Amino acid sequence: MQKTLKKYFVIFTVPTLLAFAFAFIIPFIQGLYLSFCEFTTVKNAKWVGLNNYVRAFTDNKDFLNALLLTACFTIVSILTINLFAFAIALLLTRKMKGTNLFRTVFFMPNLIGGIVLGYTWQQMINAVLLRYETTIVSNAKYGFIGLVILMNWQMIGYMMIIYIAGLQNVPTDLIEAAQIDGATPWQRLTKVTIPMVMPSITICMFLTLSNSFKLFDQNKALTDGAPMNKTELLALNIYRTYYARTGYEGVGQAKAVMFFVLVAVIALVQLRLTRSKEVDQ
């Protein structure tokens, strides 16, 4: 069997590797090169060194403001999404009637496209704020809260499913042993359940972190960065720099490279930290 696998290993992996190279590796290398160039098309790229990276921080403060806002938004989203998702998963793993229906209902928002969600929540939030004669784009606080609510509504159901899978794999004899030893419900949760579902926590934190950092569709549809780019997250800022400002294509590409490196480093650190807390089952 092993000889057969080794014999056909290359045949099955080469097409995937070629697709990955053409779809990701080659464009990434080309984009990395263009981040050091001034260009309007790929063919007229002119090498300018680190000038694009310097301009990303010095031409205006939009990039730094977007970076700070994205960091705050990501922290709040990670905490709220995972706490709510874990709490709902705990409730839905108890022997209750209708749990499958509730799981389906909570998961459904994840199936809706970001643009549709953004415009839908914009209308709903504006309908509430209309009583106070204001709108979601009149104050940056409203926009930030709206983005957090939208992100929670979309992602909680997805994370809930992952947590449910982890909770269902916790050995019942461990819970029963802790209960016999006199552990309180809080102690059973913190000393037994949470350590056993750390692999699920690792996955959920990684997904919420990466999705929060690269949020674009919902940001574009809900606030479009208004007012005065104060609700503009990093992905939207990079998009506008590249496509909406003539002569800033290289700067937009430099921002995209820094964005990729930042998300990759933070995600790797998060994975390393959470995996170190996992226990062998």
N, C-alpha and C positions, 0 to 999 in steps of 0.2 A: 504493500500500500504506500509506504514512504517513498519507494523508488518511483512509483507511478506519479505521485504528487510532485516530486522533484523534476520528473521528465516533462510534465506539462505546466510547471510553475511559470516559466517565462511566457508561454503562449497566453496564459490568462492574465498576467500582470502587465505585459507590454502595452496593450491597448489603453488600459487605465492610466499607466504612467505617461503615455504620449498625450492623452487627453488632459491630464493634470498639468503637464509641461506647457502645452499650447494655451490652456485656459487660465493658468495662474503664474507659473514660474517665469515664462518669457515676458508676459505683460508686466509683471512686477519688476523684473530687471530693467525693462525699457522705461517704466515709470520712475524707477530710482535714478536712472541716467537723466531723464528729462527734468527731474527736480533740481538739477544743477545747471539747467539751460534756460535761456529765454527762447520762446517759440510761440508760433500761432498754429503751425502744423508740425508733424513729426519730422518732415523733410527739411525744415528751415531752422532746426534747433541750433542755438549758438551757446557754447559753454560759457558760464558766468561764475562758476565755482559756488561758494557758499552765499552768494548775494541773495538768492531767493529765500534762504532760511533766515537771513538777517532781516529782510523786508517783511517776512511773516510776523515778526515781533515788533518792528519799528515803524512800519507804515501807519498803523493805527492799533488801537487796543482791542479790536474786535476778537482777534484770535485768543488772547489771554482771557478776555471776559467769557468767551464761549467755553474755553477750557475749564475755568473755575465753575461756571454754571453746570457744565456736564459732570464734573466731579461731584458737586453737591447733589445733583439729580440722581446720579448713579448710587451714591451712598444711601440716600433716602429710599430709592426704589429697591435696592437689595434688602434693606431691613424690613420694609413694609411688605413686600411681595412674599418673602420667605417666611416671615412671622405669620401672616394671614394664611398662606398656603399650608404651612405645617399645622396650624390650629384646625383648619378645615379638614385636613387629612386625618388628624386624630379623631375628629368627630365622626367622619365617614368610615372609619375602620371599626367602629363599635357596631354591635349587632342591632341595627336600626332598620326599619322598613323604609323603602324608597331610596336607599343609598345609591343605587345605580342611576336612578333618575337625577339625583342631585349632582353626581359626578359628571354626567353628560351636560347638564345645564351650566355648571361651572367651567367646563372645558370649551364649550361652544364659542365664546368670544375670541379664542385663539385662532379660530378658523376664518375670522373676518379680516380683510385687508387693512393695512395701516391707514391708507388715504380715506377709506370709507369710515373707519373708526374716528379719525381726526375730525372730519367734517360733521359726523353724527354727534360727537361729544361737544364740539363747538356750538352747535345749535342748542343742545340741552343745557349747557352751562350758561350760555347767553340768555336762555329763557328764564333761568333762575336769577341771574344778575340784572335782568330787565326791571325787576321790582325795585332795584336800588339805582336805576337809571345809569347803568354802566355796562361794560362788556368785558370779555376775557382779555382783549388786547389793550384795554385802557390802563392796566396796571400789571407790571411784571410779576407781582405776587400771584395774581389770579392765573396768569399763564403757567407759572411754575407748578402751582397746585393742580391745575388742569392736566398738565403733562403727567404728574405723579398718579393722579386718579386714573387717567386713561391707561397708563402702563400697568397699574395694578389690575384693572379690570380685564385687560387682555392676557396677562401672564400668570395670574394666580391659579387659574384652572389647570394650566400646563404643568406648573410646578407641583400642584396638588397631586396630580397623577403619579409623578415621580416619587413624591413622599409616601403616597399610599403603597406603592410597590415596595419601598424600603420598610415601612412599618409592618407589612404583611410577612416580611421575612424575619422579623424579630422572633426568636424562639420563645414560645409561650412558657416553657419550663423555667426560663430565666426570670420572667415577670412573676410567676407563681412563687419561685424560690425567694425573690426579694420581698414579696408580700408576706410570706410565712415568717421571714426574718424580722418583720415589723417595719419595713420601709414604708414611708408615707407616699401618697400618689406623686407628690413633687419629687421626692427622692427617686422613685422608680422611673420618672420621666428623665431626670437629669443624669442619673447614675447608670441607668440601664438602656432606656429607649434611645435617647439622643446619641450616645456613643455607638450604638449598633446601626443607626441610620446615617452615620457620617458619610458613607459613599454617596448617598442620595443628596445630602447637604452640599457635598463638593460639586456634584453635577449642577444642582439648582443655583448655587452661587455663581458658578462659571457662566451659566446661561443668562442669568439676570444681569451679571456684570457686562458681558459682551453685548447683549441686546440693548442695555441702557446706554452704553458708550456710543454705539453706532446707530442710535435712533435717528431716523430721518423722515420717513413718510408721515408719521404722526405729528412730528414737530412742524413740518411744512404745512400740513392741512389744518392743524389746530390753531396755531398762532402766527405761522410764517415769520417767526422771530420778533414780531411786534410786542410791545412798543419800542421803537428805536433799537432793534436788534438785542433787546435785553432778555428775550427768551429764545435766543438763537443758540442751539447746541452745536457741537463740533462738526458733525456731519453736514448740517445745513450751512454752516460757515464755510466749510471747504467747497461745497457745491457752488455757493454764490461767488466765492473768490475766483473759481475756475471759469464759470460760465457767464457770470454777470458783469465782470470787470475786465475791460479790454487791456491787454498787456500784463495781466496778472496770472496767466496760465501756468507759468513756472512757479509762481508763489503758491498757487493752489495745489500744484503737484508736490511741492515741498511740504505743505501742510498735511497732505494725504500720507506722505511717507512718515512724518512724525506721528501722525495719528495711528498708523499701523504699528509702529514700534512701541508707542505708549500702551496701546491696548494689549499687545502681545506680552509685554513685560509685566503689566499689572495682572493679567490673566495667569501667567506662569507662576507669579508669586502667590496668588490666591490658591492655585491648585496645590502648590507645594505646602502651604500652611495648612490647608484643610485636610490634605491627604496624610499629613503627619499626625492628625488626630484620629485617623481611622483605626479601628481595632480588627483583628483577625476573627472571623466568625467560624 
